[in-house]
């Protein structure tokens, strides 16, 4: 009977790991980086300006979800996606990424969680239904969100996504997510 219980426990642990329930917590060096360096990206003038301009367009959630459906069904990079990478904010993010070896990706979201600018194509356009946006935007209150460590197939690296609020006049107006390669942080 004891062997059956132990065998059952092992199966449960294997299933938890396969489902991602037992994901590894972000290392302390990433947590420290998030609360000291990365949180400052949320007040970067170029990022704040891009988010304010996007929010001023007044896009509806229905339109964003329509764009998300097109985004996720598009192989490669289309003209719209390229525009988010080559905008002034997108070029600014790419410069930051090029100058920091542990940045694997950076993308900025508006007040509904839609992409505003990015260094690389994200898997979807709308992040508004994901913790990276919801927990960093916090309905306008803003907070730092740090994911668990996950293996990223596209970069073949172990990453933590750190998301911080984009702040303007003490209020969150969007969010920025930085993919941090945990093996490249000193």
C-alpha positions in Angstrom: 0.0 0.0 0.0 2.9 2.3 0.8 4.4 1.8 -2.6 1.1 2.7 -4.3 0.9 6.0 -2.3 4.5 6.9 -3.2 3.9 5.9 -6.8 0.8 8.1 -6.9 2.7 11.0 -5.4 5.5 10.7 -8.0 2.8 10.7 -10.8 1.2 13.8 -9.3 4.6 15.6 -9.1 5.4 14.7 -12.7 2.0 16.0 -13.8 2.4 19.2 -11.9 5.8 19.8 -13.6 4.4 19.0 -17.0 1.5 21.5 -16.4 3.9 24.2 -15.2 2.5 24.2 -11.7 5.8 23.6 -10.1 7.7 26.4 -12.0 10.9 27.7 -10.6 10.6 31.1 -8.8 12.7 33.9 -10.3 16.1 34.2 -8.8 16.7 37.0 -6.3 19.1 38.8 -8.7 16.1 39.2 -11.1 13.8 40.3 -8.3 16.4 42.9 -7.2 16.9 44.1 -10.8 13.2 44.4 -11.3 12.7 46.7 -8.3 15.8 48.9 -8.9 16.6 49.1 -12.6 13.7 47.7 -14.6 10.9 49.6 -12.8 12.6 52.9 -14.1 11.7 51.9 -17.7 8.1 52.7 -16.8 9.0 56.4 -16.6 11.2 56.5 -19.7 10.0 59.6 -21.6 10.0 57.9 -25.0 8.0 54.9 -23.6 5.5 57.2 -21.8 5.0 59.4 -24.9 4.3 56.3 -27.1 1.8 54.9 -24.6 0.0 58.3 -24.2 -0.3 58.6 -28.0 -1.7 55.1 -28.3 -4.2 55.6 -25.5 -5.3 58.9 -27.1 -6.5 56.9 -30.1 -9.3 55.4 -28.0 -9.2 51.9 -29.5 -12.0 49.6 -28.4 -11.4 46.2 -26.9 -13.4 44.7 -29.7 -11.0 46.3 -32.3 -8.0 45.1 -30.3 -9.3 41.5 -30.2 -10.0 41.7 -33.9 -6.4 42.8 -34.5 -5.2 40.0 -32.1 -7.0 37.4 -34.2 -5.2 38.6 -37.3 -1.9 38.9 -35.5 -2.0 35.3 -34.2 -3.0 33.9 -37.6 -0.2 35.8 -39.4 3.0 33.8 -40.0 6.1 36.0 -40.0 6.0 39.7 -39.6 3.5 41.9 -41.5 3.6 45.7 -42.1 1.7 46.6 -38.9 4.0 44.4 -36.7 7.1 45.9 -38.4 5.7 49.4 -37.6 5.7 48.6 -33.9 9.4 47.6 -34.2 10.5 50.6 -36.3 8.5 53.3 -34.5 10.6 55.7 -32.4 9.7 53.7 -29.3 10.4 50.4 -31.0 13.9 51.6 -32.1 14.5 52.9 -28.6 13.6 49.5 -27.1 16.0 47.8 -29.6 18.8 50.1 -28.6 18.2 49.2 -24.9 18.1 45.5 -25.8 21.3 45.8 -27.8 23.1 47.5 -24.9 22.0 45.0 -22.3 22.9 41.3 -22.8 20.3 39.9 -20.5 17.3 41.6 -22.3 15.9 38.9 -24.6 12.8 40.9 -25.5 11.0 44.2 -24.6 7.5 45.2 -25.4 5.2 48.0 -24.4 1.4 47.9 -23.9 -1.3 50.5 -23.7 -4.0 50.8 -21.0 -5.9 47.9 -22.5 -2.9 45.6 -22.9 -2.4 46.0 -26.7 1.1 46.2 -28.0 2.4 49.7 -28.6 6.1 48.9 -29.4 8.3 45.9 -29.4 11.8 44.6 -30.1 10.5 41.3 -31.6 7.2 39.8 -32.6 5.2 38.7 -29.6 3.0 35.6 -29.8 -0.1 37.8 -29.7 -1.1 41.4 -30.0 -3.3 41.7 -26.9 -1.7 41.0 -23.6 -4.7 42.3 -21.6 -5.8 38.9 -20.5 -2.5 37.9 -19.1 -0.8 38.4 -15.7 2.1 40.3 -17.2 -0.4 43.1 -18.0 -3.1 42.7 -15.4 -0.7 42.5 -12.5 1.6 45.3 -13.6 -1.1 47.7 -14.8 -3.4 47.0 -11.7 -6.3 49.0 -13.0 -4.2 52.1 -13.1 -2.5 51.6 -9.7 0.6 50.0 -11.1 2.8 47.3 -9.6 5.8 45.1 -10.5 5.0 41.6 -11.8 7.7 38.9 -12.0 7.0 35.6 -13.7 8.5 32.3 -12.8 11.4 31.0 -14.8 10.3 29.4 -18.1 12.2 27.9 -21.0 11.6 30.0 -24.1 11.6 28.0 -27.3 12.3 30.9 -29.6 15.4 32.1 -27.8 16.4 28.7 -26.4 17.0 30.3 -23.0 15.5 30.4 -19.5 13.7 33.6 -19.1 11.8 35.6 -16.5 9.3 38.2 -17.7 9.4 41.3 -15.6 6.5 43.7 -16.2 6.4 47.2 -14.8 3.8 49.9 -15.1 4.2 52.8 -17.5 3.5 55.8 -15.2 2.3 59.3 -15.9 1.4 61.8 -13.2 1.3 59.0 -10.6 -1.1 56.8 -12.5 -0.4 53.7 -14.6 -1.2 54.3 -18.3 0.2 51.0 -19.6 2.9 48.5 -19.0 6.3 47.3 -20.3 7.5 43.7 -20.2 11.2 42.8 -20.3 12.2 39.2 -21.0 15.3 38.6 -18.8 17.7 35.8 -19.6 18.5 34.5 -16.1 21.8 32.9 -17.3 23.2 36.2 -18.6 22.7 38.3 -15.4 25.9 38.8 -13.4 
